[in-house]
Amino acid sequence: MRTLPALILALVALTGSIYGQKTIPRTPDGHPDLQGVWTNATITPLERPAELAGKATLTDAEAKAWEQKDVQSNTLDGDVSSNFNRATGGPGVGAYNNLFVDRGSELARVDGVKRTSLIADPADGKMPPRIARVAAATRAGLGSYDDVKDRPLSERCIIGFGSTAGPPMMPVLYNNNYEIVQTADYVMILVEMVHDTRVIRMNGTHPPKDVRQLLGDSIGHWEGDTLVVETTNFDPRTAFRGSSPALRVIERFKRVDSGTILYRATVDDPGAYTKQWTLEYPFVATKGPVYEYACHEGNYAMTDILGGARKLESEGRH
């Protein structure tokens, strides 16, 4: 009879193990099945706001109050000085508001608690210092828009803005949906914004350094139940937040339950930052399909827009 409690505990543990395996779908080769449609929409900012310094997480009550304040500040008659309105131009000048965006209504929840920044490391939720010479060069290169080809790639509808396709794949104002298709040799991620497509080659090798791609070259492998993806060889025109040609992004996709992928991305760029920094947030299952994003690729009307602006300038009108 003394062995009965131990037997019961063993059965409970076995049942829990089997149940855990069933809650996370797996492919025929035994790896977690990441396939489906997911969204990373969240109102959690990249960096922790000053008023939340020292608070990496919020209680549900605190988070609810913050979320309500955020939504209210983005209405048509909202606070023009809010972070959202400063970033988009504000309702005072007819820019974005809640009617036109779809960035979710909640802070990102990780490990059961709401996060105050997408940046998980450094612990202060802030990007590490930039290398001075790189920061100066980035500032010097801003504002050169006299030619159509000088306009940002996202503005020309060639890639999504805000690193929505990444890597790292970051949440933006809208179109935060992703569809993942997975085989033993490839993982494909279809990005809703500008219908970018990432193809991750499993267990491959990167091409020579002079072969550069807009979304970089992604190589994946499994570490237990985590898909690890290393991306290098970025085209300098993408320049994630002023990155250097040495940029390397290490992503980790871990399916923690039937409806959540925990996404963790480390930015390793010794040519631009004084140390690595890491983002962490969930991708949550959502209903599909992912609809076409009908952005005018190339934006050929830009030629006429710039031509008209130059003509006005030549006539002394601005």
N, C-alpha and C positions, 0 to 999 in steps of 0.2 A: 504493500500500500504506500510505502514511503516513496516509491518511484513514480506514483501517479502524478503529483504536481510537476515533476520534471518532464514527464511525458506530455502533459497538457501544455506546458510552456513551449516545448519543442514543436508541437502541432500548431500552436498559435504563431510561432516564428515562421514555420514553413508556409502556413496559410498567408501570412503577411507578405512573405517573399514572392509567392506565386501571384498574389493579388497585385503587388507592385509591378511585376513584369507585365501583367495583363493591362494595367492602366496606361502603360507606355507602349504604343504600337511599335512593332518591329518589322523590318524587311526580311525577306527570306534568308539573307546572309547573317541575320541576328543583330544587326545594328539598329538603333532607334530610328523609327520612321519619321522623318522631318517633313514629309510631304503634306501639302495642303495650302490654304490661304491664311496668311497671318497679317497682323497689323502691329506697328510699334508706336501708334499715335499716343501722345502724352503731352501734358502741359508742363511736365518737369523741365526746367531750363537746363542747358548744358552746364553752366556753372552755378554754384550756390549763391543765391542773392545775399547781399550784405546783411539784410535784416534777419537772415536765418544762419548767420555765421555760428559755427560750432554745433549746429544741429543737422546731422546727416539724415535723420529721419524725423517724421512727425507722427503723433498719435492719430488715430482715425478722426477724432474730433478736431484736432488742429488742422489736419489735411482738408477736411470738409470746409472749414472756414476759409482756408487759403484758396481752395478751388472755386468757391462761390465768389470770392473777391476777384479772382482772375477773370472769371466769366463775365461778371458785371462790368469790369473795366474795359471790356472789348465790345460793348454794345455800340450802336450808332451814336448815342449821346454819352459815351463813356469818357473816362479820364484820359485826356490826350497825352498826359505825362507818364502813362503806364509803360512798363517795359515792352509790352506787346505793341502798343501804338508807336512808341519811339522807333521800334525796329521796322515797322511797316509803313510809317508815314502818318498814321493816326487818322481817326474819323474826321478830324477837323479839315483835312485836305482830301477827303473822299477816298481813302485807301481801304485796306481790308478791315473787316470786323467779323463777328461770329456768323453772320449770314453767308459769308464766302469761304470760310475755312472749315476744316474738319481735322483738327489736331487733338481730338478727344476732350474730355472734361475732367480728367483725374490725373493726379500725380502717379508716377510709375511705382508699382508695388513689387518689391523684391524681398524674398525671405519673410513674407507676411507683413511687411511694414512699408509705408510710403516714403519714397526717397525725395530729397530736396534738390538733387542735382544728378544729371546723367553721369558726371564724372565721379567715379568711386575711388580713384587713386590719382593724385594725392588726396589725403584724408580731408583737406579743407575744401574739396569740391571745386578747385580752381585749376585752370591750365597752368603748367609750370612755366617759368620765365623763358622767353625766346632768346636765342643767341643774338646778340646786339647787331652784328653785321647783317644777319639775315632779315631781322625786323626792319632795319633801315632800308635794305634793298627792296623789301616788299612795299614799304611806304612810297619809295621812289617810283615804283612801277605802277602805282595806282593812278587812275584818271586819264590814261592814254586811250581815248575812244574816237580818234579821228578817222579810223578806217573800220569798215564792217567787220573785218577779221579780227580787230582788236576787241570787239565786244565779247563779254563772257560767254562761254560755251552754253551755259544754261539759258541765257537770254536768247541765244540763237536756236534753242530747242534741240541741241545736240546731245546733251546729258542733263539730268535733273539738277536742280539747284539745291544748295544746302547739304550736299553729300548724301542725298537720299538713296542713291545706288551704292555709294561708298566705294570701297570700304574706308572707314566704318560706315555702316548703313544707319543714318541718323533720321529721326523724326523731323518733319517739317510742317508747313502750314496746312497741307492737305495731300491727298493721294499717298497715304502711308501704308498701302497694301502691297504684299509680296506673295508670289506663288512659288513654292518650292517643288521641284521634280527631282527625284533621287534614284540613281542606279548605283551599281557596284563601282563603276568607273568614273561617273560624273555626277555633280550636283548642279542643277540649273536653278537660278533665282530670277524670276521675272519681276521687275520692279514696275509698279503702276505708274510712277512719275516718268514721263517721256518714254515709256515702254522700254527702259534700259533692260538689258539681259546680261547677267553674270553667269559664266560657265566656270565651275571649279573642277579642275582635273585632279582626280584622286591619285595619290602616290606618284606624282610626276616630278619633273624637274623644271626649274625656271629657264627661260631662254637667255641668251647673252644680254648683258646690261644695256646694250644699245637698241634692243627691241622693246619699245615702249608702247603701252596701250592706255586708252583713256581711263579705264577702270582697273588698270594694273593687270598683272598675271597672278591668278589664284591657284594654289596647290593645296589640296586637302589630305588629311589622314585622320584616323580614329585613335583617340587615346581613351580606352575604355568605352564609355557611352557618350563621350564628347567628341563632336566633329571639330577639329582644329584646322583652320585655314590660314595660310601665310600668303600675303599678297605683296609683291614687289613690282619693279619695272613700270612705275606710273609715268604716263605722259606728263611733262612739266606743265602743260596747259591746264591740267586739273588742279594741281597745287592745293591740296587739302589744307586750308587754313595757313597758307604760306609755307607749305612743306618744301623740303629740299629733294633732290634726286635720290637721296639715300632713304627716303620714306619706306618703312616696312610696317604693315598692319597685321597683327595676329588676332584672328577672331576665334571665338569658342561658342559653339551652338550646343546647348544641353537641354534636351527635352525633359523638363522636370515633372510634368504630368500630361494628361491627355489634351489639355488646352493651352499649354504654355511652353515656349522655348526661352530659356534664359540666355540672353545674348551678351557676350563680353568681348570687347575689342580693345586691344592695347596698341597705342600709337608709339612706334619706336622710330625716332628720326633724330639721330645725333647731329645731323646737319642743320637742324632748325630749333630744337628744344634742348634744354639743359638736362632733361631726364625723360624717361618714358611716362606716359599717362594713360589711364584706362577708363573706359566707359562701360556701364552695365545697366541693362534695362530689359524688360520682357517683350517678347513677341507673342501676341495673344491670338488664338484661333478666331477666325471670323468667316462669315459666309461669303462665298464667291458669287459670281466669277469676278476676276479682275478685268474691268472694262478698259477699252482702248483709251489712251490719253492722246487726244487729237491736237497735239502741239504742232505748230507749223515748222517742221524741221528745216533748218537753214535760215528761216525767217527772211526771205528775200525782199520783203517790203522794207527792210532796214536800209537798203541802198537809197530808196526814195526819201525815207525819213531823214537820214543824215544829209542827203543832197539838199533837201528843203531847209534844214538848219543852217548849212553853210551859206545858202543864198540869202537867208534873212540876215546873217552876220555880215555878209558883204554889203548889204544895204543899210547897215547900221542899226538893224532891228534885232532884238534878242528875246 
